[in-house]
Amino acid sequence: MELTLIESCLLGSLIFCFLIQLYFSLFVHLKLAFFPVEPIPETAAKPLSVVICARNEVDNLRNYLPSVLEQNHPDFEVVVVNDRSWDGTRQLLEEFAKQYKRLKIVTISEGEKFIAGKKFAVTMGIKAASNDWLVFTDADCVPASANWLLGMQQSEDPKVEIVLGYSPYLKKRGILNALIRFETFFTAVNYLSYAIKGMPYMGVGRNMAYRKTLFFKNKGFAAHMHIPSGDDDLFVNANAHSRNTEIRINKESQVWSEPNTSFGAYLRQKKRHFGAGKLYKGKHKFILSCQIIFQFLFYAFFAALLCFKATLYPALGVLLVSIVIRCFIYPRILKRLNYSDLRWCFPILDILLFIFLVFNGILSIFVKKVKWK
């Protein structure tokens, strides 16, 4: 059956969008599937400081802080910044300090003259740290093993100033948890793959490390202190490059995190991240925009082609080829990044995630005010 001009243009556009997506899958993300995983070192080369910011996190600190304080690394300290908490965090930290000599407490009191937000708390923690190599995580995170710090320690290469780790979310019941973990997976696939490709553009503060000297040499968060989020990704975006950045994805060097349990809390979290993304370098914004735009156009052209009898089967064929290729690449990486259970519902979650990202992007245009906690 001969196609009309409109049908031919729509089908050609669908195939073009498919080829763009194919580039990201085969020439960027596939690198992560075959990236060699380094074994955890048996010994520590240099001392390090762990920095954790906590605001009303008494339950999480009680549950997870001991696993950080009891790491196998022989020479480290843990700096916990109590950021104006009123839930018993101070009392718990004081109890821990009697038991763990490695614990150093920094307290920010309500009413002090400072810029509110997590970036100020992180800066205070960095200033209090005794060592140059800083490892960051959150109060609601638990290391995957007692060798976490050995895996995130300073590289033997003196040029390396930033190490990007990986932090999956804990599995819970429900579709929201599956969506959160799937979105986290694709975020990780993107930033880890581009770091391998020599274009690091972000990191996640639940598990990353960098030099204290790098922080102060580049004036910390001064360039984006007015943005509530970005203590992790904006800092990496501004300071990481192909020669000073490594990734660590060994399962023992990962950090598990507590996911949001309500859709509203998850939306607020993603709005903060969306706001920070606007300050990325131009080339990074272009690449990330291309990914979401061509994915949107792919589904839009596919839906349009379903309206024409002559293009129904060709459109379904392109979609099927796309699903088959993605199901060959991403389930392999899902297994590597501790999300094996999501392999079986990959195509459905892929569509749901796309719908959510579009919805969140539109919502972020109208809702401007965000805060840490």
C-alpha positions as CSV (number, residue, x, y, z in Angstrom):
1,M,0.0,0.0,0.0
2,E,1.5,3.3,-1.0
3,L,1.9,5.9,1.8
4,T,0.7,9.5,1.6
5,L,3.2,12.3,2.2
6,I,2.0,12.8,5.7
7,E,2.2,9.1,6.5
8,S,5.7,8.9,5.0
9,C,6.9,12.0,7.0
10,L,5.5,10.6,10.3
11,L,7.1,7.1,9.7
12,G,10.4,8.7,8.8
13,S,10.3,10.9,11.9
14,L,9.5,7.8,14.0
15,I,12.5,5.9,12.6
16,F,14.8,9.0,13.1
17,C,13.7,9.2,16.8
18,F,14.4,5.5,17.1
19,L,17.9,5.9,15.7
20,I,18.6,8.7,18.2
21,Q,17.5,6.5,21.0
22,L,19.5,3.7,19.6
23,Y,22.7,5.9,19.8
24,F,22.2,6.5,23.5
25,S,21.5,2.9,24.2
26,L,24.3,1.3,22.1
27,F,27.1,4.0,22.3
28,V,26.6,5.4,25.8
29,H,24.6,3.1,28.1
30,L,26.0,-0.1,26.8
31,K,29.5,1.0,28.1
32,L,28.2,0.5,31.6
33,A,27.1,-3.1,30.9
34,F,30.7,-4.1,30.1
35,F,32.6,-1.8,32.4
36,P,35.1,-3.8,34.5
37,V,34.3,-3.8,38.2
38,E,37.4,-3.3,40.3
39,P,37.7,-5.5,43.4
40,I,37.6,-3.9,46.8
41,P,41.1,-3.1,48.1
42,E,42.2,-5.1,51.1
43,T,43.9,-2.1,52.8
44,A,43.4,1.6,53.0
45,A,46.0,3.9,51.5
46,K,45.0,7.2,53.2
47,P,42.6,8.5,55.9
48,L,39.2,9.9,55.0
49,S,36.3,11.7,56.4
50,V,32.6,10.8,56.0
51,V,30.2,13.7,55.9
52,I,26.5,13.2,56.8
53,C,23.9,16.0,57.1
54,A,20.9,15.3,59.3
55,R,17.8,17.3,60.0
56,N,15.3,15.5,62.2
57,E,16.7,12.1,61.3
58,V,16.8,10.5,64.7
59,D,15.2,7.2,63.6
60,N,17.4,6.8,60.5
61,L,20.6,7.7,62.5
62,R,19.7,5.1,65.1
63,N,19.2,2.4,62.5
64,Y,22.0,3.2,60.0
65,L,24.8,5.3,61.5
66,P,26.4,2.4,63.4
67,S,27.0,0.6,60.1
68,V,28.9,3.7,58.9
69,L,30.9,4.0,62.1
70,E,31.8,0.3,62.1
71,Q,33.4,0.2,58.6
72,N,36.5,-1.9,58.0
73,H,38.6,1.1,57.0
74,P,41.3,1.6,59.6
75,D,41.7,5.4,59.5
76,F,38.5,7.4,59.1
77,E,36.2,9.8,61.0
78,V,32.4,10.4,60.6
79,V,31.3,14.1,60.7
80,V,27.6,14.4,61.3
81,V,26.0,17.8,60.9
82,N,23.0,18.2,63.1
83,D,21.1,20.9,61.2
84,R,18.6,22.5,63.6
85,S,16.9,19.2,64.6
86,W,14.3,19.1,67.3
87,D,13.4,15.4,67.3
88,G,16.1,14.0,69.6
89,T,18.9,13.9,67.1
90,R,21.2,15.8,69.4
91,Q,20.7,13.5,72.3
92,L,21.2,10.4,70.1
93,L,24.4,11.7,68.6
94,E,25.8,12.5,72.0
95,E,25.1,8.9,73.1
96,F,26.8,7.6,70.0
97,A,29.8,9.9,70.6
98,K,30.4,8.2,73.9
99,Q,30.5,4.8,72.2
100,Y,32.3,5.7,68.9
101,K,35.4,7.8,69.1
102,R,35.3,8.3,65.3
103,L,32.2,10.4,65.5
104,K,32.5,14.2,65.3
105,I,29.3,16.2,65.8
106,V,28.7,19.7,64.2
107,T,25.7,21.5,65.5
108,I,23.8,24.2,63.7
109,S,21.4,25.9,66.0
110,E,18.1,27.5,65.2
111,G,18.3,31.3,65.0
112,E,21.9,31.4,63.9
113,K,22.6,33.8,61.1
114,F,23.3,31.6,58.1
115,I,21.8,30.7,54.7
116,A,19.3,27.9,55.4
117,G,19.5,24.7,53.4
118,K,21.5,21.6,53.0
119,K,24.4,23.3,51.2
120,F,25.3,25.3,54.3
121,A,25.1,22.2,56.4
122,V,27.4,20.3,53.9
123,T,29.9,23.3,54.0
124,M,30.0,23.2,57.7
125,G,30.7,19.5,57.6
126,I,33.5,19.9,55.1
127,K,35.1,22.6,57.2
128,A,35.0,20.4,60.3
129,A,36.5,17.4,58.4
130,S,40.1,16.6,59.4
131,N,41.0,14.8,56.2
132,D,41.3,15.8,52.5
133,W,39.4,12.9,51.1
134,L,35.7,13.3,51.8
135,V,33.0,10.6,51.3
136,F,29.4,11.7,51.4
137,T,26.2,9.9,52.2
138,D,22.8,10.7,53.9
139,A,21.3,9.8,57.2
140,D,18.7,7.5,55.6
141,C,21.4,5.4,53.9
142,V,23.1,2.1,54.9
143,P,26.3,0.8,53.3
144,A,25.9,-2.4,51.4
145,S,28.9,-3.9,53.2
146,A,31.5,-3.2,55.9
147,N,33.9,-2.6,53.0
148,W,32.1,0.4,51.6
149,L,34.7,3.0,52.6
150,L,37.5,0.8,51.3
151,G,35.7,0.8,47.9
152,M,35.2,4.6,48.0
153,Q,38.7,5.5,49.2
154,Q,41.1,7.8,47.5
155,S,42.4,6.6,44.1
156,E,46.0,5.7,43.6
157,D,46.0,8.1,40.6
158,P,46.8,11.5,42.0
159,K,44.8,13.2,39.2
160,V,41.5,11.7,40.5
161,E,39.7,14.3,42.6
162,I,36.1,13.0,42.3
163,V,34.7,9.5,42.7
164,L,31.1,8.8,41.7
165,G,29.4,5.9,43.5
166,Y,26.0,4.3,43.2
167,S,23.1,4.2,45.6
168,P,20.1,2.0,44.9
169,Y,16.8,2.3,46.8
170,L,15.6,-0.4,49.1
171,K,12.8,-2.6,47.7
172,K,9.3,-2.0,49.1
173,R,5.9,-3.1,48.1
174,G,3.9,-1.2,45.5
175,I,4.1,0.4,42.0
176,L,5.5,3.7,43.4
177,N,8.5,1.9,44.9
178,A,9.1,0.2,41.5
179,L,8.9,3.5,39.7
180,I,11.3,5.2,42.1
181,R,13.8,2.5,41.8
182,F,13.5,2.4,38.0
183,E,13.9,6.1,37.7
184,T,17.0,6.0,40.0
185,F,18.4,3.2,37.8
186,F,18.1,5.2,34.6
187,T,19.6,8.3,36.3
188,A,22.5,6.2,37.5
189,V,22.9,4.5,34.1
190,N,23.1,8.0,32.5
191,Y,25.6,9.7,34.8
192,L,27.8,6.6,35.2
193,S,27.9,5.9,31.5
194,Y,28.8,9.5,30.6
195,A,31.5,9.4,33.2
196,I,32.9,6.3,31.5
197,K,32.6,8.1,28.2
198,G,34.7,11.0,29.6
199,M,31.9,13.4,30.2
200,P,30.9,13.3,33.9
201,Y,28.0,15.7,34.5
202,M,26.5,14.8,37.9
203,G,26.8,12.6,41.0
204,V,24.4,11.6,43.8
205,G,25.2,12.8,47.3
206,R,24.1,9.5,48.8
207,N,27.3,8.0,47.7
208,M,30.1,10.1,46.2
209,A,33.5,11.4,47.2
210,Y,35.9,14.3,46.4
211,R,38.8,16.2,47.8
212,K,38.4,18.9,50.3
213,T,41.0,21.0,48.5
214,L,39.0,20.8,45.3
215,F,35.9,22.1,47.2
216,F,37.7,25.2,48.6
217,K,39.8,25.8,45.5
218,N,36.6,26.3,43.5
219,K,34.7,28.2,46.2
220,G,32.4,25.4,47.2
221,F,28.8,26.1,46.4
222,A,29.1,29.9,45.9
223,A,28.0,29.8,42.3
224,H,24.7,28.2,43.1
225,M,24.1,28.8,46.8
226,H,20.7,30.4,45.9
227,I,19.4,27.0,44.6
228,P,18.0,24.7,47.3
229,S,19.4,21.5,45.7
230,G,22.6,20.8,43.9
231,D,25.1,20.1,46.7
232,D,26.0,17.0,44.8
233,D,25.1,17.2,41.1
234,L,25.9,20.9,40.5
235,F,29.2,20.6,42.3
236,V,30.2,17.7,40.1
237,N,28.8,19.4,37.0
238,A,31.0,22.4,37.6
239,N,34.2,20.6,38.7
240,A,34.3,17.1,37.1
241,H,36.1,16.3,33.8
242,S,37.5,13.2,32.1
243,R,40.8,13.3,33.8
244,N,39.8,13.8,37.4
245,T,36.7,11.5,37.8
246,E,36.3,7.8,38.4
247,I,33.2,5.6,39.1
248,R,32.9,2.8,41.6
249,I,30.1,0.3,41.1
250,N,31.3,-2.8,43.1
251,K,28.3,-4.1,45.0
252,E,30.3,-3.8,48.2
253,S,30.9,-0.1,47.6
254,Q,27.2,0.7,47.1
255,V,24.9,2.4,49.6
256,W,21.3,1.5,50.0
257,S,18.8,4.3,50.6
258,E,15.3,4.6,52.0
259,P,12.9,5.5,49.2
260,N,10.0,8.0,49.5
261,T,6.8,6.3,50.5
262,S,4.4,8.9,49.2
263,F,3.9,10.3,45.7
264,G,3.8,13.8,47.0
265,A,7.2,13.5,48.7
266,Y,8.7,12.0,45.6
267,L,7.4,14.8,43.5
268,R,8.9,17.4,45.8
269,Q,12.3,15.6,45.6
270,K,12.2,15.5,41.8
271,K,11.2,19.2,41.6
272,R,14.3,20.0,43.6
273,H,16.5,18.0,41.2
274,F,14.7,19.5,38.1
275,G,15.6,23.0,39.4
276,A,19.3,22.2,39.8
277,G,19.4,20.8,36.2
278,K,18.7,24.2,34.8
279,L,22.2,25.3,35.9
280,Y,24.1,22.4,34.2
281,K,26.7,23.3,31.6
282,G,25.2,23.9,28.2
283,K,26.5,20.7,26.5
284,H,25.1,18.6,29.4
285,K,21.7,20.3,29.2
286,F,21.6,19.7,25.4
287,I,22.4,16.0,25.7
288,L,19.9,15.4,28.5
289,S,17.2,17.5,26.7
290,C,17.8,15.5,23.5
291,Q,17.2,12.2,25.4
292,I,13.8,13.2,26.8
293,I,12.7,15.2,23.7
294,F,13.4,12.4,21.3
295,Q,11.8,9.9,23.6
296,F,8.7,12.1,23.7
297,L,8.6,12.5,20.0
298,F,9.1,8.8,19.5
299,Y,5.9,8.0,21.4
300,A,4.1,11.0,19.9
301,F,4.8,9.9,16.3
302,F,4.0,6.3,17.2
303,A,0.6,7.3,18.5
304,A,0.0,9.4,15.4
305,L,0.9,6.5,13.1
306,L,-1.6,4.3,14.8
307,C,-4.4,6.5,13.3
308,F,-3.5,5.4,9.8
309,K,-4.2,1.9,8.5
310,A,-1.2,1.9,6.2
311,T,1.3,2.7,8.9
312,L,-0.2,0.7,11.7
313,Y,2.1,-2.4,11.3
314,P,5.3,-0.5,10.3
315,A,4.9,1.6,13.5
316,L,4.3,-1.5,15.6
317,G,7.4,-3.1,14.0
318,V,9.6,-0.1,14.9
319,L,8.3,-0.2,18.5
320,L,8.9,-3.9,18.8
321,V,12.5,-3.6,17.5
322,S,13.0,-0.8,20.0
323,I,11.7,-2.9,22.9
324,V,13.8,-5.9,21.9
325,I,17.0,-3.9,21.7
326,R,16.3,-2.2,25.0
327,C,15.4,-5.5,26.6
328,F,18.8,-6.8,25.5
329,I,20.8,-3.9,27.0
330,Y,19.0,-2.6,30.1
331,P,18.1,-5.8,32.0
332,R,21.8,-6.7,31.9
333,I,22.6,-3.4,33.6
334,L,19.6,-3.8,36.0
335,K,21.2,-7.0,37.3
336,R,24.6,-5.2,37.6
337,L,23.1,-2.3,39.6
338,N,21.1,-4.5,42.1
339,Y,17.7,-4.1,40.5
340,S,17.3,-7.6,39.0
341,D,13.7,-7.9,40.0
342,L,12.7,-5.0,37.7
343,R,13.9,-6.9,34.6
344,W,10.5,-8.7,34.2
345,C,8.4,-5.5,34.0
346,F,11.0,-3.3,32.1
347,P,8.8,-2.3,29.1
348,I,5.9,-1.2,31.3
349,L,8.1,0.7,33.8
350,D,9.9,2.4,30.8
351,I,6.6,3.9,29.6
352,L,5.4,4.8,33.1
353,L,8.7,6.6,33.8
354,F,8.4,8.6,30.6
355,I,4.9,9.7,31.5
356,F,6.0,10.7,35.0
357,L,9.0,12.7,33.7
358,V,6.8,14.6,31.3
359,F,4.3,15.3,34.1
360,N,7.0,16.4,36.5
361,G,8.6,18.7,33.9
362,I,5.3,20.4,33.3
363,L,4.6,20.7,37.0
364,S,8.0,22.2,37.7
365,I,7.2,25.0,35.4
366,F,4.4,26.2,37.6
367,V,5.7,25.2,41.0
368,K,8.8,27.2,41.8
369,K,9.2,27.1,45.6
370,V,11.2,24.1,46.9
371,K,13.2,23.5,50.1
372,W,15.4,20.8,51.6
373,K,13.4,19.8,54.8
